[in-house]
């Protein structure tokens, strides 16, 4: 057995419960902090949603222009540039 296991045998059940309660509280606080940080990051992204949407529109417009050019070439309406 490890030294930690041996040491735990010397601690009372009440003390073990106290240790668990304390550590569970710490874990809950860490989880709450992580949740807060994730939510703050999401809020920042939402605040910039207009910019993201504008970027998406520009990229979609470029894609649409490219596809229209490809279709025109496939239909023989336009010769490919060399």
Helices and strands as residue ranges (DSSP letters): H 3-9, H 13-47, H 49-74
